[in-house]
Amino acid sequence: MDEETEYRIRRVQAGEIQDYVYIVQKYQKQIFMYCWRLLSSKQEAEDAVQDVLVKAYEKINLYKPEVNFTSWVYKIAYYHCINIIRRKKMHQKWKFSLLSQDQSMNSPAEMLEQRLFNEPLSRALEKLNVAERNLLVLRVFEEKSFAEIGEILNKSPEAVKKKFARTKIKIQKMMNSTEEERCQNYNILLKTKI
Amino acid sequence: MSKLQHPSQNENLKQMDLMHGEAFQDIDVTDKVMARVNNLAAEKRIKGSNTRMRQKFIIPGLTAMFILGISVTGYAASQYIEFLNNKGEVVLNTAAAQEPTDFVTHYTDRLALYTNQIKGQLQPGDYAAYFVKDKFINEADTLNPVKFEYKWIKYTDFKSFQAEISRTKAPVLGSLSHLPQGYQFDYGYVYPADLFSRHLANAEYLKIAENLKRQAESSSDGQKVFMQKLKWDKADFSSVRYVQGKNAITVMATRLLPDSKVTIFQGKEAQSEKLSIQGHEVYYIKSDTRDVETDPAAYHRIGWRDNQQHVLYEISNNADSNLRKEDLVKIAEEMLNYVK
C-alpha cells in the first residue's frame, strides 16, 4: 500500500472524514468493474460500488494495516455482491412461481449493451457458481495474485491456486461444449434451409 | 510484469473481456458516497455526543443484567424510564428511536453536501451562518432559513482545553482521577451556543437571513452556498475523550434550557435502567450489540440531568471496548462529586 493511502486511512480513522474522498476516488473504478463483472449488471454495479464504499467507511476503524487495504475493500465488495446475487436468486424463484414471464427482463439491445464478455465466455460464466466466477474474475480480469485472492477469501494461496486450476479446466470444457453446440445448431440451420 | 501463472491461457480468456476503459471512465460516485458518509458521521455525532440536538439523544441498549458498586442502587430494568423534577414534571425520559423516513434521509444527505462545502472554507474555530440556494432544502425547513456550521478546534493539551472552557463559559469537564487503567486524555472541544434565540422572531437573525438571501438572488454563476462568518464567545457544549489504544471513553456536557424536556432515544431492543449514584438518579443504557459494524453506538451509557446547573452529562464507551459498567459508574461517581 502506498504511503499516501496509508496516511489517508489513518486520517479517516482519526475522524477526518474529508480524507475519505481520496479513498473513494482511488477505488471506485476498480470496485465498480469488479462488481459489474460479478453482478453482470451495470446498474446494479453502480449502486453496489456506492454501498461498498460506504460500508468500507463504516468499518474503517476495524481495518488494520497488517492486511492489504485493497484486498480488504475487495472482500467487502465480494460479500456485498454475494448477498445481492442470493437475494436476486430468491427473488427470481419467487417470481417464477407467480409469473410465467418476467416482465422486467431487459430488452435484447439492453442485454447486448450490458454484456461484459464475448458470447462463449458469457455463457460459460453463467454456468459457474458465484465462488468460481469470483475466482476467475479476480485472477484473470482483476489480475490479483493468489496471495491477494487468499486475503479476500480468507483462504491460503495454495488452496486458491488449486481451486483456480480446477475452475479454469471447468470453464475451458464448458466453452468447448458451447462451441460444439453452436456448430451443431448451425448445421441444423443449414439443413433446414436446404 | 503479469502475476498470472499461465499467461497464455489466462490472456486467451482476458481477450474475451468486452469491458474496455471507456466503458467506466465516467463512473464517479464521490458525491453520492460522501453525502452518505457525512450523513453517517452526523448520525454518529448525534448518537455519540449530542452536539447540537439539545433535546434528542439516540442510544441503543439492552436489559441491564447486574449492578456493582457500594454507592449504586439498582431498580428493575424497564424499556423506557422517566425522571421528574421537584414539581413532578417529566424533565428527562428515554424512548425508542424512530427510523428516519426517506424524506429525512434525502434531506440530510443533500444538506450534508453543502455543509461539507462550507467546512472546507472554514478554519478551526470559525462559526458561520449560511444560506443554500436550494428549493428542496428551504421548503423542507422553513423555520431555519439560515443554518449554522462550526469547525471545531481539537485541544490535545488538557490545560488548553480547560482554558477554552473558561474563556467560552462552556460546561465544566474537569480532570478525572478514576479512569480505568491505561486510559489517557486524547482531546477535548467545545461548541458555540446558539447566538440567536427564536430564530424567526429575532431581528439579528432575520437581518443575516435577508443579507444572505439577497446575495443568493443576485448571484447567477451557479453558486449554491452563501456564508457569513460570525463572532462568538460563549459555548454550551463540552466534550472530552480518553483513549487506550482503539478504545475510548467520551464524556460530554450540554447546557440545557431550564424548562426543556430532554428525550434520550434508544434502540428498539434496548432497555434503560435507573441507577442511583451518590444519591443522584442517573440513566444507564446498555447496547444490545457490541458489533460496531451493525451498530456503531456506544455500549454502556450513563447520563444525568443536573437540575441546578441545567446541564446534561453523559459518559459512554465505544461499542467493542472491554470496559464494564462499573468502570463508567466510577467515573460518574467522581463527576457527581466535583459538580456538586
Interface residues (C-beta under 8 A of the other chain):
Chain A: I17 Q18 Y20 V21 V24 Q25 Q28 K29 F32 M33 W36 R37 E46 V49 Q50 L53 V54 Y57 E58 K59 N61 L62 R115 L116 F117 N118 P120 L121 L136 R139 V140 F141 E143 K144 S145 F146 K161 K168 I171 Q172
Chain B: S2 K3 L4 Q5 H6 Q9 N10 L13 K14 M16 D17 L18 M19 F24 I27 D28 V29 T30 K32 V33 M34 R36 V37 N38 L40 A41 N116 K119 G120 K246 V292 E293 P296
